[in-house]
């Protein structure tokens, strides 16, 4: 089986082909090592950075944008969203502040992506 992958590891956006052979994966079409590594990971263990929002108590806004500080397994995205929907952060909050450590044992922390002041 051959899979076509558009690489996102660098700005070139190479069209990579990955063929599953008896001796492993045959990867072609990449221009740099990052592309080859990206394609192999996308086939064997796809991961994504998860971005979302969490509810906020006592904040000038009702929601806070957040993201994972590293990529998590793609098959964990919906489970992590269910966990994120249960979270209520308390203002004030600062960029980079950890909102939830090691979300669902993925090794990734959920962090704030903006400052959010406390409501006066």
Buried (B, 14 or more C-beta within 10 A) or exposed (E): EEEEBEBEBEEEEBEBBBEEEEEEBEBEBBBEEBBBBBBBEBBEEEBEEBEBBBBBEEBEBEEBBBBBBEBBBEEBBEBBEEBBEEBEBEBBBEEEBEBBEEBBEBEBBBBBBEEBEEEE
